[in-house]
Amino acid sequence: MPKPRVFAIKFSDVYPLYVQKAERKQRTKAEVDQVICWLTGYDRAGLRQQIEQENDLETFFAQAPAIHPNSALIKGVVCGVRVEDIADPLMQKIRYLDKLIDELAKGKAMEKILR
């Protein structure tokens, strides 16, 4: 079975969309970076490097220093699918990130987003 096309999307293409979504709701790029770093274990320099290298999402998550152990606490629906029910580990990580950005854009407190 072929890999989902989303795996090949460049993180550098998705990142500005995350920032735009957050900024439309009066959140900041720094908050987006904080959420991404919390989930993936990248520091800000590592995050910038991933963007500059134009790695796809599969590589971005494969090279992540450490997925946060509390990521399993991320619950909810993204694109009509419950993130906790996604079987593919990579797709689940991508949806975890989508869910965290959604929560940020909806005005949820940072302490609650970063479980």
DSSP file (Angstrom, degrees, kcal/mol; ACC not computed):
  #  RESIDUE AA STRUCTURE BP1 BP2  ACC     N-H-->O    O-->H-N    N-H-->O    O-->H-N    TCO  KAPPA ALPHA  PHI   PSI    X-CA   Y-CA   Z-CA
    1    1 A M              0   0    0      0, 0.0     0, 0.0     0, 0.0     0, 0.0   0.000 360.0 360.0 360.0 131.0    0.0    0.0    0.0
    2    2 A P        -     0   0    0      0, 0.0     3,-0.1     0, 0.0     0, 0.0  -0.279 360.0 -99.9 -69.0 154.9    1.5    3.4   -0.9
    3    3 A K        -     0   0    0      1,-0.1     5,-0.1     2,-0.1     2,-0.0  -0.411  45.9 -94.5 -69.3 147.0    2.3    6.0    1.7
    4    4 A P    >   -     0   0    0      0, 0.0     3,-1.4     0, 0.0     4,-0.4  -0.354  31.4-123.6 -58.9 143.4   -0.2    8.8    2.3
    5    5 A R  G >  S+     0   0    0      1,-0.3     3,-1.5     2,-0.2     4,-0.4   0.778 105.3  72.4 -62.1 -27.3    0.7   11.9    0.3
    6    6 A V  G >  S+     0   0    0      1,-0.3     3,-1.2     2,-0.2    51,-0.4   0.807  85.7  66.2 -60.5 -28.5    0.8   14.0    3.4
    7    7 A F  G <  S+     0   0    0     -3,-1.4    51,-2.0     1,-0.3    52,-0.3   0.804 100.1  50.9 -62.6 -28.9    4.0   12.3    4.5
    8    8 A A  G <  S+     0   0    0     -3,-1.5    -1,-0.3    -4,-0.4    -2,-0.2   0.485  81.8 113.9 -90.2  -4.0    5.8   13.9    1.5
    9    9 A I  S <  S-     0   0    0     -3,-1.2    48,-2.2    -4,-0.4     2,-0.2  -0.478  75.1-112.9 -68.5 136.3    4.6   17.4    2.2
   10   10 A K  B >>  -A   56   0A   0     46,-0.3     4,-1.4    -2,-0.2     3,-1.3  -0.512  10.4-140.9 -72.4 133.5    7.5   19.7    3.2
   11   11 A F  H 3> S+     0   0    0     44,-2.9     4,-2.9     1,-0.3    -1,-0.2   0.863 104.3  62.7 -59.1 -34.7    7.4   20.9    6.7
   12   12 A S  H 34 S+     0   0    0     43,-0.5    -1,-0.3    38,-0.3    39,-0.1   0.726 103.8  48.6 -65.8 -20.0    8.7   24.3    5.4
   13   13 A D  H <4 S+     0   0    0     -3,-1.3     4,-0.4     2,-0.1    -1,-0.2   0.789 115.7  42.4 -84.3 -31.5    5.4   24.5    3.4
   14   14 A V  H >X S+     0   0    0     -4,-1.4     4,-1.9    -3,-0.2     3,-0.7   0.850 100.9  69.9 -83.1 -36.9    3.2   23.6    6.4
   15   15 A Y  H 3X S+     0   0    0     -4,-2.9     4,-2.3     1,-0.3     5,-0.2   0.890  96.8  49.8 -52.9 -49.5    5.0   25.8    9.0
   16   16 A P  H 3> S+     0   0    0      0, 0.0     4,-2.7     0, 0.0    -1,-0.3   0.837 108.6  55.1 -62.4 -28.4    3.9   29.2    7.6
   17   17 A L  H <> S+     0   0    0     -3,-0.7     4,-2.4    -4,-0.4    -2,-0.2   0.895 107.0  49.6 -68.8 -39.5    0.3   27.9    7.5
   18   18 A Y  H  X S+     0   0    0     -4,-1.9     4,-2.2     2,-0.2    -1,-0.2   0.930 112.7  47.6 -61.1 -45.2    0.5   27.0   11.2
   19   19 A V  H  X S+     0   0    0     -4,-2.3     4,-3.0     1,-0.2     5,-0.2   0.925 111.9  49.6 -63.7 -45.0    1.9   30.5   12.0
   20   20 A Q  H  X S+     0   0    0     -4,-2.7     4,-2.3     1,-0.2    -1,-0.2   0.918 109.8  51.3 -59.7 -44.3   -0.8   32.2    9.9
   21   21 A K  H  X S+     0   0    0     -4,-2.4     4,-0.6     1,-0.2    -1,-0.2   0.923 114.2  43.6 -60.0 -44.5   -3.6   30.2   11.6
   22   22 A A  H ><>S+     0   0    0     -4,-2.2     5,-2.4     1,-0.2     3,-1.1   0.923 112.7  51.1 -67.3 -44.8   -2.3   31.2   15.0
   23   23 A E  H ><5S+     0   0    0     -4,-3.0     3,-1.8     1,-0.3    -1,-0.2   0.829 100.8  62.3 -66.4 -31.5   -1.7   34.9   14.1
   24   24 A R  H 3<5S+     0   0    0     -4,-2.3    -1,-0.3     1,-0.3    -2,-0.2   0.784 107.5  46.5 -61.1 -25.2   -5.2   35.2   12.7
   25   25 A K  T <<5S-     0   0    0     -3,-1.1    -1,-0.3    -4,-0.6    -2,-0.2   0.013 127.0 -99.9-106.9  26.2   -6.4   34.4   16.3
   26   26 A Q  T < 5S+     0   0    0     -3,-1.8     2,-0.2     1,-0.2    -3,-0.2   0.774  82.8 128.5  62.1  30.2   -3.9   36.8   18.0
   27   27 A R      < -     0   0    0     -5,-2.4     2,-0.2    -8,-0.1    -1,-0.2  -0.660  53.2-117.0-104.0 170.7   -1.4   34.2   18.9
   28   28 A T     >  -     0   0    0     -2,-0.2     4,-1.8     1,-0.1     3,-0.1  -0.672  13.4-120.3-114.1 162.2    2.3   34.5   18.1
   29   29 A K  H  > S+     0   0    0     -2,-0.2     4,-2.8     1,-0.2     5,-0.2   0.867 115.9  59.1 -61.0 -37.6    4.9   32.7   16.0
   30   30 A A  H  > S+     0   0    0      1,-0.2     4,-2.3     2,-0.2    -1,-0.2   0.878 104.4  49.8 -61.1 -37.9    6.9   32.2   19.2
   31   31 A E  H  > S+     0   0    0      2,-0.2     4,-2.3     1,-0.2    -1,-0.2   0.887 109.5  50.9 -68.2 -38.7    3.9   30.3   20.7
   32   32 A V  H  X S+     0   0    0     -4,-1.8     4,-2.5     2,-0.2    -2,-0.2   0.940 111.6  48.1 -61.2 -46.6    3.7   28.1   17.5
   33   33 A D  H  X S+     0   0    0     -4,-2.8     4,-2.9     1,-0.2     5,-0.2   0.903 109.7  52.9 -60.2 -41.6    7.4   27.4   17.9
   34   34 A Q  H  X S+     0   0    0     -4,-2.3     4,-2.3     1,-0.2    -1,-0.2   0.911 110.2  47.3 -61.5 -42.8    6.9   26.5   21.6
   35   35 A V  H  X S+     0   0    0     -4,-2.3     4,-2.2     2,-0.2    -2,-0.2   0.927 114.0  47.0 -64.4 -45.7    4.2   24.1   20.8
   36   36 A I  H  X S+     0   0    0     -4,-2.5     4,-2.5     1,-0.2     6,-0.3   0.925 113.6  48.0 -63.8 -44.2    6.2   22.4   18.0
   37   37 A C  H  X S+     0   0    0     -4,-2.9     4,-2.5     1,-0.2    -1,-0.2   0.882 109.6  53.4 -64.9 -38.2    9.3   22.2   20.2
   38   38 A W  H  < S+     0   0    0     -4,-2.3    30,-0.2    -5,-0.2    -1,-0.2   0.935 114.6  41.0 -60.2 -46.5    7.3   20.7   23.1
   39   39 A L  H  < S+     0   0    0     -4,-2.2    29,-2.3     1,-0.2    -2,-0.2   0.905 127.4  29.3 -69.4 -41.8    5.9   18.0   20.9
   40   40 A T  H  < S-     0   0    0     -4,-2.5    26,-2.3    27,-0.2    -3,-0.2   0.692  95.2-123.9 -98.7 -20.9    9.0   17.1   18.9
   41   41 A G     <  +     0   0    0     -4,-2.5    -4,-0.1     1,-0.3    -3,-0.1   0.421  62.1 140.4  88.0  -2.7   11.9   17.9   21.2
   42   42 A Y        -     0   0    0     -6,-0.3    -1,-0.3    -5,-0.1     2,-0.2  -0.414  46.5-137.8 -66.9 148.5   13.5   20.2   18.7
   43   43 A D     >  -     0   0    0     -3,-0.1     4,-2.5    -2,-0.1     5,-0.2  -0.519  36.7 -93.7 -92.0 176.4   15.1   23.4   20.1
   44   44 A R  H  > S+     0   0    0      1,-0.2     4,-2.5     2,-0.2     5,-0.2   0.880 127.5  50.9 -62.0 -37.2   14.5   26.6   18.1
   45   45 A A  H  > S+     0   0    0      2,-0.2     4,-2.2     1,-0.2    -1,-0.2   0.910 111.2  48.3 -65.6 -41.5   17.8   26.2   16.2
   46   46 A G  H  > S+     0   0    0      2,-0.2     4,-2.1     1,-0.2    -2,-0.2   0.876 110.8  51.2 -65.2 -37.8   16.8   22.6   15.2
   47   47 A L  H  X S+     0   0    0     -4,-2.5     4,-1.9     2,-0.2    -2,-0.2   0.932 110.3  48.4 -64.4 -46.4   13.4   23.8   14.2
   48   48 A R  H  X S+     0   0    0     -4,-2.5     4,-2.7     1,-0.2    -2,-0.2   0.895 109.7  53.5 -59.5 -40.4   14.9   26.5   12.0
   49   49 A Q  H  X S+     0   0    0     -4,-2.2     4,-2.5     1,-0.2    -1,-0.2   0.902 106.4  51.7 -63.1 -41.8   17.3   23.9   10.5
   50   50 A Q  H  X>S+     0   0    0     -4,-2.1     5,-1.4     1,-0.2     4,-0.6   0.896 111.8  47.5 -61.5 -39.9   14.4   21.6    9.6
   51   51 A I  H ><5S+     0   0    0     -4,-1.9     3,-0.8     1,-0.2    -2,-0.2   0.926 112.7  48.1 -67.2 -44.8   12.6   24.5    7.8
   52   52 A E  H 3<5S+     0   0    0     -4,-2.7    -2,-0.2     1,-0.2    -1,-0.2   0.860 110.1  51.7 -65.0 -36.3   15.8   25.5    5.9
   53   53 A Q  H 3<5S-     0   0    0     -4,-2.5    -1,-0.2    -5,-0.2    -2,-0.2   0.606 101.9-136.8 -76.6 -10.9   16.5   22.0    4.8
   54   54 A E  T <<5 -     0   0    0     -3,-0.8    -3,-0.2    -4,-0.6    -2,-0.1   0.883  35.1-179.9  55.6  42.9   13.0   21.7    3.5
   55   55 A N      < -     0   0    0     -5,-1.4   -44,-2.9   -45,-0.1   -43,-0.5  -0.403  27.0-115.0 -70.6 149.1   12.5   18.2    4.9
   56   56 A D  B  >  -A   10   0A   0    -46,-0.3     4,-2.9   -45,-0.1   -46,-0.3  -0.301  33.1 -99.4 -76.6 170.7    9.2   16.4    4.4
   57   57 A L  H  > S+     0   0    0    -48,-2.2     4,-2.4   -51,-0.4     5,-0.3   0.863 122.8  56.4 -61.6 -36.2    7.0   15.6    7.3
   58   58 A E  H  > S+     0   0    0    -51,-2.0     4,-2.1     1,-0.2    -1,-0.2   0.939 113.3  39.9 -61.0 -46.4    8.2   12.0    7.4
   59   59 A T  H  > S+     0   0    0    -52,-0.3     4,-2.5     2,-0.2    -2,-0.2   0.891 111.3  58.7 -68.8 -40.5   11.8   13.2    7.8
   60   60 A F  H  < S+     0   0    0     -4,-2.9     4,-0.3     1,-0.2    -2,-0.2   0.925 114.1  36.6 -55.2 -47.7   10.8   16.0   10.2
   61   61 A F  H >< S+     0   0    0     -4,-2.4     3,-0.6     1,-0.2    -1,-0.2   0.837 113.8  56.9 -77.5 -31.8    9.3   13.5   12.6
   62   62 A A  H 3< S+     0   0    0     -4,-2.1    -2,-0.2    -5,-0.3    -1,-0.2   0.857 112.4  42.6 -64.8 -33.9   11.9   10.8   12.0
   63   63 A Q  T 3< S+     0   0    0     -4,-2.5    -1,-0.2    -5,-0.1    -2,-0.2   0.452  84.1 125.7 -92.1  -1.0   14.7   13.3   13.0
   64   64 A A    <   -     0   0    0     -3,-0.6     3,-0.2    -4,-0.3   -23,-0.1  -0.368  63.1-134.9 -59.5 131.1   12.7   14.7   16.0
   65   65 A P  S    S-     0   0    0      0, 0.0     2,-0.2     0, 0.0   -24,-0.2   0.895  79.5 -17.1 -56.5 -43.3   14.9   14.4   19.1
   66   66 A A        -     0   0    0    -26,-2.3     2,-0.3     2,-0.0   -24,-0.1  -0.778  60.0-131.0-168.1 117.6   12.1   13.1   21.3
   67   67 A I        -     0   0    0     -3,-0.2   -27,-0.2    -2,-0.2   -28,-0.1  -0.569  49.2 -98.8 -68.5 132.4    8.4   13.0   20.9
   68   68 A H    >   -     0   0    0    -29,-2.3     3,-2.1    -2,-0.3     4,-0.2  -0.255  23.3-133.5 -57.7 133.7    7.0   14.3   24.2
   69   69 A P  G >  S+     0   0    0      0, 0.0     3,-0.7     0, 0.0    -1,-0.2   0.768 105.1  58.8 -61.7 -24.7    5.9   11.4   26.5
   70   70 A N  G >  S+     0   0    0      1,-0.2     3,-2.1     2,-0.1     4,-0.2   0.406  74.0  98.9 -84.3   4.3    2.6   13.3   27.3
   71   71 A S  G X  S+     0   0    0     -3,-2.1     3,-1.8     1,-0.3    -1,-0.2   0.795  71.1  68.3 -61.6 -25.5    1.7   13.4   23.6
   72   72 A A  G <  S+     0   0    0     -3,-0.7    -1,-0.3     1,-0.3    -2,-0.1   0.683  88.9  65.9 -66.0 -15.7   -0.6   10.4   24.3
   73   73 A L  G <  S+     0   0    0     -3,-2.1     2,-0.5     2,-0.1    -1,-0.3   0.553  74.4 107.9 -81.8  -7.1   -2.7   12.7   26.3
   74   74 A I    <   +     0   0    0     -3,-1.8     2,-0.3    -4,-0.2    39,-0.0  -0.610  49.1 170.2 -74.4 120.4   -3.6   14.7   23.2
   75   75 A K        +     0   0    0     -2,-0.5     2,-0.3     8,-0.1    -2,-0.1  -0.891  17.8  71.4-129.3 157.4   -7.3   13.8   22.4
   76   76 A G  S    S-     0   0    0     -2,-0.3     7,-2.7     2,-0.0     2,-0.4  -0.781  71.3 -56.3 132.7-173.1   -9.8   15.2   20.1
   77   77 A V  E     +B   82   0B   0     -2,-0.3     2,-0.4     5,-0.3     5,-0.2  -0.902  35.5 176.5-114.6 131.9  -10.9   15.4   16.5
   78   78 A V  E >  S-B   81   0B   0      3,-2.6     3,-1.7    -2,-0.4    21,-0.1  -0.996  79.9  -9.0-130.5 126.4   -8.9   16.7   13.5
   79   79 A C  T 3  S-     0   0    0     -2,-0.4    -1,-0.1     1,-0.3     3,-0.1   0.847 130.3 -56.5  55.3  36.1  -10.4   16.5   10.0
   80   80 A G  T 3  S+     0   0    0      1,-0.2     2,-0.4     0, 0.0    -1,-0.3   0.553 117.6 106.7  78.4   7.6  -13.2   14.3   11.4
   81   81 A V  E <  S-B   78   0B   0     -3,-1.7    -3,-2.6     5,-0.0     2,-0.4  -0.968  73.2-121.0-123.5 134.3  -10.9   11.7   12.8
   82   82 A R  E >   -B   77   0B   0     -2,-0.4     3,-1.4    -5,-0.2     4,-0.3  -0.595  19.1-145.3 -71.8 124.9  -10.1   11.2   16.5
   83   83 A V  G >  S+     0   0    0     -7,-2.7     3,-1.1    -2,-0.4    -1,-0.2   0.831  96.9  58.3 -63.8 -32.3   -6.3   11.6   16.9
   84   84 A E  G 3  S+     0   0    0     -8,-0.4    -1,-0.3     1,-0.2    -7,-0.1   0.661 104.1  53.4 -72.5 -13.5   -6.2    8.9   19.6
   85   85 A D  G <  S+     0   0    0     -3,-1.4     2,-0.4     7,-0.0    -1,-0.2   0.415  76.8 117.5-100.1   0.5   -7.6    6.3   17.2
   86   86 A I    <   -     0   0    0     -3,-1.1     6,-0.1    -4,-0.3    -3,-0.0  -0.560  47.8-162.6 -74.6 126.6   -5.2    6.8   14.4
   87   87 A A        +     0   0    0     -2,-0.4    -1,-0.2     4,-0.0     3,-0.0   0.878  66.8  80.8 -79.5 -39.9   -3.3    3.5   13.8
   88   88 A D  S  > S-     0   0    0      1,-0.2     4,-2.4     2,-0.0     5,-0.2  -0.565  71.7-147.7 -73.4 120.6   -0.3    4.8   11.8
   89   89 A P  H  > S+     0   0    0      0, 0.0     4,-2.0     0, 0.0    -1,-0.2   0.871  95.8  47.6 -59.1 -39.9    2.3    6.3   14.2
   90   90 A L  H  > S+     0   0    0      2,-0.2     4,-2.3     1,-0.2     5,-0.2   0.934 112.2  48.4 -68.4 -45.0    3.5    9.0   11.8
   91   91 A M  H  > S+     0   0    0      1,-0.2     4,-2.4     2,-0.2    -1,-0.2   0.889 110.1  53.9 -61.1 -37.6    0.0   10.1   10.8
   92   92 A Q  H  X S+     0   0    0     -4,-2.4     4,-2.4     2,-0.2    -1,-0.2   0.912 107.8  49.1 -63.8 -42.0   -0.8   10.2   14.5
   93   93 A K  H  X S+     0   0    0     -4,-2.0     4,-2.2     2,-0.2    -2,-0.2   0.910 110.7  50.7 -63.5 -41.7    2.1   12.5   15.2
   94   94 A I  H  X S+     0   0    0     -4,-2.3     4,-2.1     1,-0.2    -2,-0.2   0.927 113.1  45.5 -61.1 -44.5    1.2   14.8   12.3
   95   95 A R  H  X S+     0   0    0     -4,-2.4     4,-2.7     2,-0.2    -2,-0.2   0.829 107.1  58.5 -70.6 -31.9   -2.4   15.0   13.6
   96   96 A Y  H  X S+     0   0    0     -4,-2.4     4,-2.5     2,-0.2    -1,-0.2   0.947 108.6  46.2 -57.7 -47.3   -1.1   15.6   17.2
   97   97 A L  H  X S+     0   0    0     -4,-2.2     4,-2.3     1,-0.2    -2,-0.2   0.919 111.7  50.8 -63.2 -43.5    0.7   18.7   15.8
   98   98 A D  H  X S+     0   0    0     -4,-2.1     4,-2.3     1,-0.2    -1,-0.2   0.919 110.9  49.6 -57.5 -44.1   -2.5   19.8   13.9
   99   99 A K  H  X S+     0   0    0     -4,-2.7     4,-2.5     2,-0.2    -2,-0.2   0.903 109.5  50.3 -64.5 -42.5   -4.5   19.4   17.1
  100  100 A L  H  X S+     0   0    0     -4,-2.5     4,-2.2     2,-0.2    -1,-0.2   0.904 111.3  48.4 -63.7 -40.8   -2.1   21.4   19.2
  101  101 A I  H  X S+     0   0    0     -4,-2.3     4,-2.6     2,-0.2    -1,-0.2   0.894 110.4  52.5 -66.4 -39.1   -2.1   24.2   16.6
  102  102 A D  H  X S+     0   0    0     -4,-2.3     4,-1.7     2,-0.2    -2,-0.2   0.932 109.7  48.6 -59.4 -46.1   -5.9   24.1   16.5
  103  103 A E  H  <>S+     0   0    0     -4,-2.5     5,-2.1     1,-0.2     4,-0.2   0.897 111.2  50.3 -62.5 -40.5   -6.0   24.4   20.3
  104  104 A L  H ><5S+     0   0    0     -4,-2.2     3,-1.5     1,-0.2    -1,-0.2   0.936 111.2  48.2 -61.3 -47.2   -3.6   27.4   20.2
  105  105 A A  H 3<5S+     0   0    0     -4,-2.6    -1,-0.2     1,-0.3    -2,-0.2   0.768 105.4  59.4 -66.7 -25.8   -5.7   29.1   17.6
  106  106 A K  T 3<5S-     0   0    0     -4,-1.7    -1,-0.3    -5,-0.2    -2,-0.2   0.469 120.4-107.3 -84.1  -0.1   -8.8   28.6   19.6
  107  107 A G  T < 5 +     0   0    0     -3,-1.5    -3,-0.2    -4,-0.2    -2,-0.1   0.600  59.9 162.0  90.9  10.7   -7.3   30.5   22.5
  108  108 A K      < -     0   0    0     -5,-2.1    -1,-0.2     1,-0.1     5,-0.1  -0.354  48.7 -97.4 -64.0 144.6   -6.6   27.6   24.9
  109  109 A A    >>  -     0   0    0      1,-0.1     4,-1.9     4,-0.0     3,-0.9  -0.353  25.8-124.5 -64.9 142.4   -4.1   28.5   27.6
  110  110 A M  H 3> S+     0   0    0      1,-0.3     4,-2.7     2,-0.2    -1,-0.1   0.839 109.7  60.5 -57.9 -36.0   -0.6   27.4   26.9
  111  111 A E  H 34 S+     0   0    0      1,-0.2    -1,-0.3     2,-0.2    -2,-0.0   0.848 108.9  43.8 -61.6 -33.5   -0.4   25.4   30.2
  112  112 A K  H X4 S+     0   0    0     -3,-0.9     3,-0.6     1,-0.1    -1,-0.2   0.831 112.0  51.8 -80.9 -33.4   -3.3   23.3   28.9
  113  113 A I  H 3< S+     0   0    0     -4,-1.9     2,-1.3     1,-0.3    -2,-0.2   0.929 107.9  53.2 -66.4 -44.4   -1.9   22.8   25.4
  114  114 A L  T 3<        0   0    0     -4,-2.7    -1,-0.3    -5,-0.2    -2,-0.1  -0.393 360.0 360.0 -90.1  57.7    1.4   21.7   26.8
  115  115 A R    <         0   0    0     -2,-1.3    -1,-0.2    -3,-0.6    -3,-0.1   0.426 360.0 360.0 -24.2 360.0   -0.2   19.0   28.9
